[in-house]
Amino acid sequence: MATTTSTCSDRHAVITGPAIGDQLQAPDGADAVVSYFDARMGANLVKVVIGQHAVSRGDDRILVTTLGSCVAACVRDPVALVGGMNHFLLPDLPEGREERSGGATRYGRAAMDTLIADIVRHGGSRDRLEIKVFGGARVIASRYDIGALNADFILSYIRREGLTLVGQDLGGSLARRVFYCPATGRVMRRVVRPEAFSDTIAQELNFLSAYQSAGYGRAGAAMFGFERNEE
C-alpha cells in the first residue's frame, strides 16, 4: 500500500480534546483522534469525534466528522487562514454540575469556548471569525428532540457572543458527514443513508447512557429526555 507524507507540519496543526469514550475507560488507543490520507480525495483528513476539536493553520488538511443529533461548528478567520471544527453531544451540563472526566467539550458551551480560544491562540482574531454549523438531526428516540436542542443552542450562542454566522444546515432526520477545509472555508456535506449511520447513533447513545451512569442520574438524564431502564 502506498504511503504519503502529510502536508501539515506539527507546528501548523493542533488536534486536541479528550479521546472518545474516556469516561468509560476505553482501552489505550481506542477511538483516539485519527489523521490519515484519503486516496480518493487526494487529501490528508483529520477525523473529529464527540468531545474533540481540531485546529489547522495554513495547510490543506481537511477536517471530517459524522453527525446525528450532535452539532459541529466550522469556525474560521479568513484573513489569518486559521480555523477548526468541533463536535458536541449536548448543549450544556445541568446547572451546578461539573464534568469530572475532562469531557466538558462534549457539551456545546465548553466546545465552542475551547475551539474559539484555540483558533485565537493560533493567530485568529475573534472579531473576524466566520461560522458554519451542521447537524442537529432527530435520530434518537427520546422525550425531547436532542438535535433541536443542540441546534437552538448553537444559534443562540452565536447571537449571544456577537459572532458571524455564514452558513447552516441543521435539523432533519438523517445523519450528515461533513468535510471542512479551514484554509479555504469550503465545506462539503453528504447526507448519510439510515442503514449507514447506525454506528453514529450507537456512539451517541453510549455517551448519553454514560452521562446518566457516571453520577448525573435521572435528573440529569431528564434534561434531554433520555433514560436507561434500571432494575
ABEGO torsion letter per residue (X at the ends): XBBBBBABBAAABBBBEBBBGAAAGBBBGBGBBBBBBBAAAGBBBBBBBBGBBBBBBGBABBBBBBBBABBBBBBBBAAAGBBBBBBBABABBBBGBBBAAGAAAABAAAAAAAAAAAAAAAGBBAAABBBBBBEGBBABBBABBAAAAAAAAAAAAAAAAGBBBABBBBEEABBBBBBBBAAAGBBBBBBBBAAAAAAAAAAAAAAAAAAAAAGAEAAAAAAAGBBBBBX
